[in-house]
Amino acid sequence: MSKEFVDVLVIGAGPSGCVSSAYLKNNNINVKVVEKTKFPRLVVGESLIPRVMDHFEEAGLFPALDKMGFEKKLGARFMRGDEVCIFDFSNKFGEGWDWTWQVPRADFDNTLAQEVINKGIDLEFETEVVGIEFNGTDSITTVKNRDGETKEIHAKFVIDSSGYGRVLPRLLDLEKPSKLSPHSAIFSHVDDINREEGVEGTLISFDIIETEVWLWVIPFSNGNTSLGIVGPTEYIESLIENGDATSALRKAISLSDYYVKRFGDVKFLFEPKHLKDYSCSVKSLFGDGFALTGNASEFLDPVFSSGMAFATESGMLAAKLALRQLNGETIDWQKEYSDYILYGVNVFTTYVKEWYTGNLQELFFHQPENPDVKRKICAVLAGYVWNKKNPFVRLHDSAVINLANYIKIEKLEQQ
């Protein structure tokens, strides 16, 4: 069996793995990336939030992405019947990027991967991790290519950015159930032939069908649009008859009074995908010689598009800490990595939970709007969930509930 020797092995060539590997390469680290699939490939997670832009810029990946002309996302619209709430990322609490992109991930991820290769990073597609052994922080990872040939990769550190593949959580028995209630989704892309001109045609929107059921509409610059329905797993299962995800998504679109005319009879560009019980968690985000990043660690819910933000945040931080460790520093991975990442996860978890209880929706659609509250919530939705100067970050576990209860009491008193 052949052997390779590297400083850092990155598992997965998605956004997290590309950010990690690019940062390490920029700092003269011998890094190798292995990716199980062949790019371009279809993957969900097409709506980004501004925090990711910091990471792409720091990793030196922004220019390549910017050249692609992806649709700019300046905010997001939430709708509930006749009620509308629009968040503008330029009108948020604190500093940070005022825009991001909404992207077909096949093109987006492939652009990232090719730029990583352009930087001189050894990236092997169609190469699967089949085993790993640790000796302290050193590791031997066994991989298999598409021809069935195996080899060993010896590394001083491993960053698992394998996404839903969750390589190390499976191999090292680190998986555990999510604290969130089970939700599922069905999605596809359409040729958006009925798209209106101007902002309406390109605005990313979330149409609330019921308190826990919502439709996403994510327009791309190539003329296609991503459509998806999200809800409790039992609800999504009830839409599917005999495993027919196409009919199920068609039914979901018909439930939207706003979008049924635009999308009611358009053809899906591929058979809709069913993502069941997508939330996941792990027992630990790190161990001797490895760190878990992105969806390989935690995935919450697509409602606020936080997935890629956590992927790039954790990917960048894991790379920085691995670099320091390789340079001889002693790293407190619990404090500097796990506690930090989980703080942001916990903030977003609160907002996801309170979205599905309806409390956050009370805040979104309350009239008249409170501009100060809206700016602070907007900063959370932009991904700046580590800014403790924002009381809706610092007091996340009580701020939303208390304000929602106040609004409910106010409504009762007005009756």
N, C-alpha and C positions, 0 to 999 in steps of 0.2 A: 504494500500500500504506500502510495506517495505521501510526502509530508510537505507542508508549508509552514513558515514561521513568520508571524506578524506581531505587531504591538497590540493592536485592537482588532477584534473581529466584530463586525456589525451584521446582525441577522435581519434582513429585510431592507428593501430599497424604496420604501414609501417615503413620505415627507420627513418622518422622524429619523429614519436611517440615513437619508440624504443630508439632513442638517447635521447630524452627529458626525458622519464621515467627512463632510466638507470642512467642518470646523477643525477636526483632528488633522486632516491633510494640510490645511492652512497653517497649522502649527508643527509641521514637519514630523508627524507621527505616521508610522507605517501601518496603514489601515486597509482592511479588506472587507468587502461587502458580498454576502451571498443572498440571493433572492430565489425563492422557490418557483415563482411563475415567470412567464415570458411577457415582457412589456411590448406595446401598450396592453393594458388589461382593465376590465371594468371593475370599478369599486365605488361604493357609496361614500358620501362625505363631501358634497360638492359646494357647500356654502361655507366660506371661511369667515373668520372674524379678525379685526385689525391686529390683535396681538401677534398673530403669526408673522406679520410683515417685519417685525423687529428681528425675528430669528432668521428669516430668509436674507435680510440685509446683512446681518452679522456674519452669516455663513458664506456670504459672497454669491448667493444664488439668485438674488433679486433681479439683476439685469437680464438674465436669460429668461426668467418668467415674464418680466415686463414686456419683452419683445414679442410675446405671443399674442398680445391684444385680447386677453381674457376680459370678460364683462366686469366692469367695476361695480363693487357693492359699496354703496354710500350709507347704507342703513338697512332697515327691514320694516315691512308692514305686517301688522297683525290685524285680522278682521274677525268679527263675531256678529254675523247678521249685518245690520246697518252700522254697527259700531266699528270705528277704525282707529288704530294707534300706530303712528309712524315714528320710528326712532331714527335720528340723524346722528351718525358717528362724529360729525364735526361739532355737535352740541352735547358734549359729555363732560363729566367731572374729571378733572386731572388731565395730564398730558398723555400723548400716545397718537398712533396713526388714526387718521380720520376716514380711511377707506381700506378696502381689501378687494378680493375677487370672488366671483361665483364661477365655478369651473367644471368642465367635463374632466373627471379625474383621470381618465385614460390618457388624455393629452397632457394634463398638468403633471402627473407623476412621471410620465415618460420624459418630459422636458427636464425635470429635476434629475432623473437618473442619467440622462445623456450629459448634463452639465457636470455631474459628479465624475463621469468617465472622462470628460474633457479636462478635468482638473488633474487627471493622472491616477485616479483611484481605481484599483482592481475590483471590478464589479462582475460577478458571475451570475447570470440568469439561469433559470431552470436547474437550480442547485439546492437540494433539500438537506436540512440538518436532520440526521437520523440518530445521533447520540452525542453525549458530552460527558466528560469526566473532569473534575477539578482536583487540583493538588495545591491547596492554599488559594492564592489568587491566579495561579497559572491554570490553563485549561487545554484540553485536547478535544476538539470538536470533529466528529466524523460526518462528512457530507457525501451526498450521492448526486451525480449529475443525471441528465436526461437519458444517457446511454447506460445507466446502471453502474457506472464506475464510482468507486469510493476513494476517499483520501482523508488524511488527517490535517487539521489546521491547528497549529499550536499558537496560543495567544496569551498575552499577559492580562488581557481584560476582554470581556464580551459585553456588548450592548445589544439587548434583544429588542429590536424594533419590528418584530414580525407581525404586528397588527393582530387581526383575528386568527392568524395561525397560532399565536400564543405558544411559541416553541418551548421556551424554558419553563413557563408555568406548567405545561403538560409533562415535560421530561423530569422536572424536579418536584412535581406534586405541589404546586403553589396556587392552584386555582381554588377560588371560593365563590359562593353565590353573591350576587349584587344585593345591596340593601334596598334597591328600588323595586317597585312592583313590576311584574313582567309585562313588557310591551313589545309589540312587533310592528313590522312595516312591510309595505309592498311598494315597489317603485319601478319606473321605466323612464325612457326618454321619448319625446315626440318631435316631429317636424312641426314647429309652431307656426303653421300657415296662417292662422288667424290673429297673429300678434299685432297689437296696436303700435303705432309709431310713438316715439318719445318715451318718457319715463314709465308710463303704464306698461309698456311692452317689456321693459327690462327690470322692473322692480321685483325683488324677491319678496314673496308673500307667504303668510301662514294663515290659512282660512280655518277657523274653528268650527267644526261640525257639531261636536258635543264637547263638554268640558274636558274630556280625556281623549278626544278624537280630533285630529286636524290633518289638513291637506297641505303639502308643501308645493310651491311653484317656484322653480329656480331657472330663470332664463339664461341662456349662454349666448356669447357673442357670435357663435357659428349658426344661429338661427334655430337651434334646438332648445328644448326646455325639459328639465327634469321634473317629473310629477311623482309624488309619493303620498301614501296615506299611512298615518301612524295612530295607534290606539292600543288599548289593553289587548293582550294576546287572545283572549276569548272573543273579543269583538272582531279582530282581524280574521280569526278562524271562521267566524260566522259568515264573513263575506265570501269565503272560498268554498265553492262547491266542487267536489270531486277533484280537488287540487288545481282548480282552474284560476290561477292568479290573474290572468288577463281579464276575465269577467269580473273578478273581485275589484280590480283597480277601476274598471269601467263603472261599476256600481258606486265606488267611492267618489268618482268625479261627478256623477249625477246628483250626489248629495250637496254639492256646492252650487248654490244659486248664482254666485258671482262668476264661477269659472266654467259652468257646464256648457255655455254657448261657445266659449273659446276652445275647449278641449273635448267636448262631448263625443265628437265623431272622428277625431284625428287618429291616425294609426300609430301604434307603438313601434319604435325602432328596434326593439328587442322584446322578447317575452318577459313580462314583469317578473322581478325577483322578489322572493318572499324571505324577509329577514326575521326569524323568530327568536323571541326572548334575547334581544341583542345586548342588554346590559350585562356587564361582567366585572369581576374584581379578582384580587389576588391576596394571598396571605402576607406577602412582603414584596416591596418594590426593588429589593437588592439582596445581594449575598456576597460572600467572598469571591471576588473576581468577576462579578456581573452586576448589571443594572437592567431593569425592565422599563421600557418607555412606551408611550402612546397606548394604543389599544391592546398591546401585549400585557399591559398592567390593568388599567381601568378604562371602561367605556360607560358613559352615563346614558345619554339620550340625545337624539338629533335635534330636539326642539330649539336649542339655542346655539347649535353649530359649534359646540365646544370641542368636538373630537380632535380636529387637527391642531387646535391651539394647545391642548395638553400633549399631543404628540410632539410638536416642535419645541414646546417649553421643556418637556422632560428630555427630549433628544439633545437639545443644546446643553442643558445642565449636566446630564450624564457625561457628555463629551468633555466639558470643562473640568469636572471632578476627576474623570479618568486621566486626563492630561496631568493634572496636579499630582495624582497618585503615582503615575509613571515617572514623574520628576522627583519622586522621593518624599512627597508630603504624606502625612497621615491624615486621612479623610474620615470625618465622622459622617458616614453615609446616612445614618438615621436622622441626624439633625439637618445636615446640609442638603440632603436629597429627599428622603422620604417625607419628613415633616413638612418641608417646603411644598412639595408637589401635592401632598394630601390636603394641605390648607386650601389650595385653590380648588381641588376636587370637592372638598366639603362645602365651599361657598357655592359652587355650581350645583351640587347635589341639593342644597336647600332650595335653589331657584327652580330646579326641575320638579322637586316634590311639590312645591307650592304652586307651580303651574298646574299640575294635575289635580290638586285639591280645589283649584279655582281661585285661591287667594291672590296669586300674582295677576291673574286676569282681572280681578277687581281693581287693582292698581293701574293696570294698563288702560282700562276703558273708563275709568272714573272721570266725570266731568263736573266742574271745569278741571283741566289738567293742573297739576302742581309742577311748574317748570323745574324747580330745584330737585324734587324727588325724581323726576323723569331723567334729568342729567345724570344723577347718581346711579340709577338703574341702567341707563345707557352705557355707562362705563363698565358695568358688570357684563352686559351683553357684548361689549367690544373685547372682552377677555382680560381686562385689567383687574383680576380678582385677587391680586396680591397687594393692592394699594390700600393699606389699612387706614389711610386718611379719609377714605370713603366710608361713611357709617353704614352704607348698605353692603359693604364688604366686611367691615369690622364687626358689625352686629347682625350679620346675615341671618343667624338662627332665630332672631326675634323681630327684626325691623319689618320684614314683609308681613308676617302674621299680625303683629300689633297694628300696623297701618291698615291692613285689610279689615281687621275687626272693627277699627274705628269707623271706616267707611260704611261697613254693614250696619253699625249702630246708628250712624247718621241717617242712613236710608230709612231705617225703621222709625226714627223720630219724625221724619218728614211725611210718613204715611198718615 
